[in-house]
Amino acid sequence: MTAPATARRSAVLADLLPGARVRNVALVLTGTLFVTVAGWIAIPLPFTPVPLSLATFAVLLTGAALGPARAAASIGLYLVAGVAGVPLFADFGSGVAFSSFGYIVGYLAAGTVVGELARRRADRSVLGTIGLALIGAVTVYAAGVPWLMGFLEVDLATALTLGVVPFLIGDAIKAVAAAMLLPGTWAIVRRVGRD
């Protein structure tokens, strides 16, 4: 097998675009913008301090489309700029002193993990993409729940009730949506002969 064929087989969607350096910078900035705008689409819930937002879905798509390194750069830029005071987070928030900041830290890990799974072709089938999305969601929770526990000074059961349970149906919907988008996009790519 030739080196170009191997590289093409392990590509994420972003690798199919021409022009390496300019492309990578544009993709990183676009990923940051995508996660930011999706995070601004937030609905506060009266029974939890964690808002319902589309940021997690954007993180999943950014990771799968850009791959681990570019996704980490995109979400890392989002995280660092938000911590520095740029109002990128839900409700145009910034800084670290809020209950859902741990989830934002989890975005960085989730985007990287999802990107690596996509690089290994997990986003090319419906079941693989559902698994990829669920692993991404668990990764976000792994950072978000401990932060929520410490910030609110609550036990694990309370943090799970406030920071996981209300979002499980949304996570399932996001996984199904990703499972329709990503394998479908790869099917189009295969049809036009770019894979």
Secondary structure, 3 states (H helix, E strand, C coil): CCHHHHHHHCCCHHHHCCCHHHHHHHHHHHHHHHHHHHHHCEECCCCCCCCEECHHHHHHHHHHHHHHHHHHHHHHHHHHHHHCCCCCEHHHECCCCCCCHHHHHHHHHHHHHHHHHHHCCHHHCHHHHHHHHHHHHHHHHHHHHHHHHHHHCCCHHHHHHHHCHHHHHHHHHHHHHHHHHHHHHHHHHHHCCCC
